[in-house]
């Protein structure tokens, strides 16, 4: 009964907000200096990472996935969310370097595509349009959980099958992934995928993706890193050539790299700035991951939190300055923190997560009021109505998708619909 009530609540309140929204869905987002522009007005957006949204209405139980998708979009609308960051394509299937990747695949084998994969994304985009939401779509992945660059390399036999089947250590991951940027056939197949997506006609509303204003930005990939200094030249060349290809095929949409910031270039500031100074790159992005980057021991959150936040705010301030220098908007498009006492349970408290979010959203709010460069954010990551399976740490095929990709503990960074204190923070930013 409670579940049924929640679905009804999301539906009714979602429709109410949709009917009173001042934003229209038939305009493309553009850029003017450090501002995003929509309908001739400067806009700052509140968003979430919803990477699995296009996968929900695929597979064996499409109707169940569709119901979940609609309920989750209605919920997000009640929270004032206007921007969703989503994966556009999965490469290959099955285990990859010891991880069970997400499914289904769009590029099933090198240069071969299953167009039916995009039907779930078609539905998502058409439903987003009804709710005046905008999408950021990343076109591949630096990391293995969706196939990504490692899959292109394996198709070209640059990663031995014996290596591909096991978990890579960090140095191996860097050595192999860095080869993608100098692999001509890998890039050719990646470009084929990009062209397929841009030219795809939505099966729900008949709009070709490159003509769909529901899409705000294309991203070259999720967190593309050169991985090794020796790859810097090829990496820059890949960004420049791919950006030019996309802009020639689709002049309607904004384009970004999907970058983490200088962490992703091993703190090579000049490379990060050179990438984002390119004329075809419309805005900057950064991600902030204090636990992953070793900025805090999460077993001692209280004693280490203040020092961590100094690094977090300094990192954000530095990239806001870069955006100001380049006169382009900046998006904080990934940031997350574990639940208290490192729990993965949806019932665990989020005191420290909320403290970190409060500080970051305050910077965003100040930027918005002053018309400065930090022009939007996407928290990581919306888990919606999904829940991790009790006594099961990692994702398995057939499990519901939540905010944590398969290579991470399920519940690690997920933000569930029940995380009321976190949603209150997000709503409060919009009400000031």
C-alpha positions in Angstrom: 0.0 0.0 0.0 2.8 2.4 0.9 4.5 1.7 -2.5 1.3 2.3 -4.4 0.8 5.6 -2.5 4.3 6.8 -3.4 3.8 6.0 -7.0 0.5 8.0 -7.0 2.1 10.9 -5.2 5.0 11.1 -7.6 2.6 11.0 -10.6 0.3 13.6 -9.3 2.9 16.1 -8.0 5.0 15.5 -11.1 2.2 16.5 -13.4 1.4 19.5 -11.3 5.0 20.8 -11.6 5.1 20.0 -15.3 2.0 22.1 -15.9 3.3 25.1 -14.0 6.9 25.1 -15.2 8.0 28.3 -17.0 10.7 26.4 -19.0 9.8 25.2 -22.5 11.3 22.0 -23.9 11.7 23.1 -27.5 14.9 25.2 -27.1 18.5 24.2 -27.2 20.8 25.2 -24.4 23.6 27.5 -25.6 26.6 29.3 -24.0 27.4 32.9 -23.7 30.6 33.5 -21.8 30.4 31.7 -18.4 26.6 31.3 -18.7 24.3 28.7 -20.0 21.5 30.3 -22.0 18.0 28.8 -22.5 15.1 30.8 -24.1 17.3 33.9 -24.1 17.9 33.7 -20.3 20.8 32.7 -18.2 20.2 29.3 -16.5 21.9 27.5 -13.6 20.8 23.9 -13.2 20.3 21.3 -10.5 21.0 17.8 -11.6 21.8 14.2 -10.8 23.7 11.3 -12.3 21.1 8.9 -13.6 23.5 6.8 -15.8 21.3 3.7 -15.9 18.1 5.6 -16.9 18.2 4.5 -20.5 18.7 0.9 -19.5 15.6 0.5 -17.4 13.1 -0.1 -20.2 15.4 -2.7 -22.0 15.8 -6.4 -21.4 13.3 -9.0 -20.5 10.9 -6.9 -18.4 10.5 -3.7 -20.3 7.1 -2.8 -18.8 8.4 -3.1 -15.2 11.4 -0.9 -16.2 9.1 1.6 -17.8 7.0 1.9 -14.7 10.1 2.4 -12.5 11.5 5.0 -15.0 8.3 7.1 -15.0 8.0 6.9 -11.2 11.6 8.0 -10.7 11.3 10.8 -13.2 8.2 12.0 -11.4 10.1 11.9 -8.1 13.0 13.8 -9.4 10.7 16.5 -10.7 9.2 17.0 -7.3 12.8 17.6 -6.0 13.4 20.3 -8.7 15.8 18.3 -10.7 16.2 19.6 -14.2 19.3 17.9 -15.6 20.2 14.2 -15.9 23.6 12.8 -16.8 23.2 9.4 -18.6 25.3 6.8 -20.4 24.5 6.7 -24.1 26.1 3.4 -25.1 27.5 0.2 -23.8 30.3 -1.7 -25.7 30.4 -5.5 -25.6 29.0 -7.9 -23.1 30.0 -10.2 -20.3 32.9 -10.0 -17.9 35.6 -7.4 -18.5 38.8 -7.3 -16.5 37.1 -9.1 -13.6 33.9 -7.0 -13.6 30.5 -7.9 -14.9 29.6 -4.9 -17.1 26.2 -3.3 -17.5 23.9 -4.5 -20.3 22.6 -4.6 -22.9 25.2 -3.6 -25.5 24.7 -1.1 -28.2 28.0 -1.9 -30.0 27.9 -5.7 -29.7 31.2 -6.4 -31.6 33.6 -4.1 -33.3 31.6 -1.9 -35.7 28.3 -3.8 -35.2 25.4 -2.1 -33.5 22.1 -3.2 -32.0 19.8 -0.3 -32.6 17.1 -1.8 -30.4 19.4 -0.9 -27.4 18.5 2.7 -27.9 14.8 2.2 -27.4 15.2 2.5 -23.6 17.1 5.8 -24.1 14.4 6.9 -26.6 11.7 6.5 -23.9 13.8 8.3 -21.3 14.4 11.3 -23.5 10.7 11.5 -24.5 9.7 11.3 -20.9 12.3 13.9 -19.9 10.9 16.3 -22.6 7.4 16.0 -21.0 9.0 17.2 -17.7 11.2 20.0 -19.2 14.4 18.2 -18.2 17.7 18.3 -20.1 20.1 15.4 -20.7 23.9 15.2 -20.7 24.9 12.0 -22.6 28.3 10.5 -22.3 29.4 8.5 -25.5 31.8 6.0 -24.0 33.8 5.3 -20.8 37.4 5.4 -19.6 36.4 2.7 -17.1 35.5 -1.0 -17.7 32.0 -1.1 -16.2 30.3 -0.3 -19.6 33.0 -1.8 -21.9 34.5 1.5 -22.9 38.1 2.1 -24.1 39.3 -1.3 -22.9 36.7 -3.1 -25.0 37.9 -1.3 -28.1 41.5 -2.3 -27.4 40.5 -5.9 -26.8 38.6 -6.0 -30.1 41.8 -5.0 -31.8 43.8 -7.7 -30.0 45.8 -5.1 -28.0 44.8 -6.8 -24.8 45.4 -10.5 -24.6 42.3 -12.6 -23.8 44.0 -14.0 -20.7 44.6 -10.5 -19.4 41.2 -9.2 -20.4 39.5 -11.9 -18.3 41.1 -10.9 -15.0 41.1 -7.9 -12.8 43.8 -5.5 -13.8 46.0 -3.7 -11.3 46.3 0.1 -11.5 49.5 0.1 -13.5 48.1 -2.4 -16.0 44.9 -0.3 -16.3 47.0 2.8 -17.1 49.3 1.0 -19.5 46.5 -0.6 -21.6 43.9 2.3 -21.5 46.5 4.8 -22.6 46.9 2.9 -25.9 43.4 3.8 -26.9 44.3 7.3 -28.1 46.9 5.9 -30.6 44.8 3.0 -31.8 43.4 4.0 -35.2 40.9 1.2 -35.5 39.7 1.7 -31.9 39.0 5.4 -32.6 37.3 4.5 -35.9 34.9 2.2 -34.2 34.3 4.7 -31.4 33.6 7.4 -34.0 31.2 5.0 -35.8 29.3 4.7 -32.5 29.2 8.5 -32.0 27.8 8.9 -35.5 25.2 6.2 -35.0 24.0 7.9 -31.8 23.8 11.4 -33.3 21.9 10.2 -36.3 19.5 7.9 -34.5 15.8 8.6 -34.8 13.9 8.3 -31.5 11.4 5.5 -31.9 8.9 7.2 -29.4 8.7 10.8 -30.7 10.4 10.6 -34.2 13.1 13.2 -33.4 16.6 12.6 -34.6 19.0 12.8 -31.6 21.1 15.6 -33.2 17.9 17.6 -33.5 16.6 17.0 -30.0 16.7 20.0 -27.7 16.0 17.7 -24.7 19.8 16.9 -25.0 21.8 19.7 -23.5 25.4 18.3 -24.0 27.3 15.5 -25.5 30.3 14.2 -23.6 33.2 12.5 -25.3 33.3 9.9 -22.6 33.0 9.4 -18.8 36.3 10.6 -17.2 38.7 10.2 -20.2 42.2 10.2 -18.9 45.5 10.0 -20.8 46.5 7.6 -18.1 50.3 7.9 -19.0 52.3 11.1 -19.8 53.5 9.4 -23.0 49.8 9.5 -24.3 49.3 13.2 -23.8 49.8 14.2 -27.4 47.6 11.4 -28.8 45.0 12.2 -26.1 44.8 15.8 -27.1 44.6 14.9 -30.7 41.7 12.5 -30.0 39.8 15.2 -28.2 40.4 17.8 -30.9 39.4 15.5 -33.8 36.4 14.0 -32.1 35.1 17.4 -31.0 35.4 18.7 -34.5 33.6 15.6 -35.9 30.7 16.0 -33.5 30.4 19.7 -34.1 30.4 19.2 -37.9 27.7 16.5 -37.6 25.7 18.3 -34.9 26.0 22.1 -34.5 22.9 22.2 -32.3 24.3 20.8 -29.1 26.9 21.8 -26.5 29.9 19.6 -26.2 32.2 18.8 -23.2 34.9 16.3 -22.4 33.5 14.6 -19.3 36.7 15.4 -17.4 37.4 15.0 -13.7 39.7 18.1 -13.5 43.4 18.1 -13.0 43.3 14.8 -11.1 42.5 13.3 -14.5 45.6 14.8 -16.1 47.9 13.8 -13.1 47.8 17.5 -12.1 49.0 18.7 -15.4 47.2 22.0 -15.3 48.4 23.2 -18.8 46.9 20.0 -20.4 43.6 20.4 -18.7 43.4 24.1 -19.7 44.5 23.4 -23.3 41.8 20.8 -23.7 39.1 23.1 -22.5 40.4 26.1 -24.5 39.5 24.2 -27.7 36.9 26.1 -29.7 34.6 23.1 -30.0 34.6 22.4 -26.2 31.8 24.6 -24.8 32.1 24.1 -21.1 34.4 22.7 -18.4 33.6 19.8 -16.0 35.1 18.5 -12.8 34.4 15.6 -10.5 35.2 15.4 -6.8 35.9 12.1 -5.1 37.5 12.6 -1.6 37.4 8.9 -0.6 38.6 7.6 -4.0 41.5 10.1 -4.1 42.7 9.4 -0.6 41.8 12.8 0.8 40.1 11.2 3.9 40.2 7.9 5.8 36.5 7.2 6.0 37.1 5.1 9.2 38.0 8.4 10.9 35.6 10.8 9.3 35.3 13.1 12.3 39.0 13.8 12.7 39.7 14.0 9.0 36.7 15.9 7.7 37.9 19.5 8.1 41.2 18.7 6.3 39.4 16.9 3.5 37.0 19.9 3.0 40.0 22.2 2.6 41.2 20.1 -0.3 37.7 19.8 -1.8 36.9 23.6 -1.7 40.4 24.4 -3.0 40.0 22.0 -5.9 36.6 23.5 -6.8 37.9 27.1 -6.5 40.9 26.3 -8.7 38.7 25.0 -11.5 36.3 27.9 -11.2 39.3 30.2 -11.8 40.2 28.1 -14.9 36.6 28.6 -16.2 36.8 32.3 -15.5 40.1 32.5 -17.4 38.7 30.6 -20.4 35.3 32.4 -20.1 33.3 29.3 -20.2 30.8 27.7 -17.8 31.9 25.0 -15.3 29.8 22.0 -14.2 30.4 20.0 -11.1 29.0 16.9 -12.7 30.1 14.2 -10.2 30.6 14.4 -6.5 29.8 11.8 -3.9 30.6 10.6 -0.4 29.9 7.3 1.6 27.2 7.0 4.2 28.2 7.2 7.8 30.4 4.4 9.3 31.0 3.2 5.7 27.6 1.6 5.6 26.0 0.5 2.3 22.5 0.2 3.8 19.8 2.7 2.7 18.8 3.1 6.3 22.2 4.4 7.4 22.6 8.1 8.2 24.3 10.5 5.8 25.6 13.2 8.3 29.1 13.6 6.7 27.8 13.3 3.1 25.3 16.1 3.8 28.0 18.2 5.4 30.1 17.9 2.2 27.1 18.6 0.0 26.2 21.6 2.0 29.6 23.2 1.5 29.7 22.5 -2.2 26.1 23.6 -2.9 26.8 26.8 -1.0 29.6 27.6 -3.4 27.2 26.8 -6.3 24.6 29.1 -4.8 27.1 31.9 -4.4 28.2 31.5 -8.0 24.6 31.6 -9.2 23.8 34.8 -7.3 26.9 36.5 -8.6 26.6 35.2 -12.2 29.9 33.4 -12.0 31.3 30.3 -13.7 29.9 27.4 -11.6 26.7 27.0 -13.5 25.3 23.6 -12.6 25.8 20.4 -10.7 25.0 16.7 -10.9 25.2 14.8 -7.6 26.4 11.1 -7.7 24.3 9.1 -8.0 20.5 8.7 -8.0 19.4 5.2 -7.0 15.7 6.0 -7.0 13.4 3.2 -6.0 16.1 0.5 -6.4 17.7 -1.0 -3.3 20.9 -3.2 -2.8 20.3 -6.8 -2.1 20.9 -7.6 1.6 24.0 -9.7 2.3 25.2 -9.2 -1.3 28.0 -6.7 -1.7 28.4 -6.5 -5.5 26.0 -6.3 -8.4 25.1 -9.4 -10.4 23.3 -9.7 -13.7 19.6 -9.5 -13.1 19.9 -7.2 -10.1 18.2 -3.8 -10.2 20.5 -1.0 -11.2 21.1 1.6 -8.5 23.6 4.5 -8.4 26.7 2.4 -8.0 28.2 0.8 -11.1 29.0 -3.0 -10.9 32.7 -2.6 -9.9 31.7 -0.7 -6.7 29.9 -1.9 -3.6 26.2 -1.5 -4.0 25.0 1.3 -1.8 28.5 3.0 -1.5 27.5 6.3 -3.1 23.9 5.8 -4.0 21.3 8.4 -3.1 17.9 6.8 -2.6 14.5 8.4 -2.8 14.3 7.8 1.0 17.4 10.0 1.7 15.2 12.9 2.9 18.0 15.0 4.4 20.0 15.0 1.2 17.0 15.9 -0.9 16.1 18.7 1.5 19.6 20.2 0.9 19.1 20.0 -2.9 15.7 21.6 -2.8 16.9 24.3 -0.4 19.4 25.6 -3.0 16.7 26.1 -5.5 14.5 28.0 -3.1 17.0 30.7 -2.1 
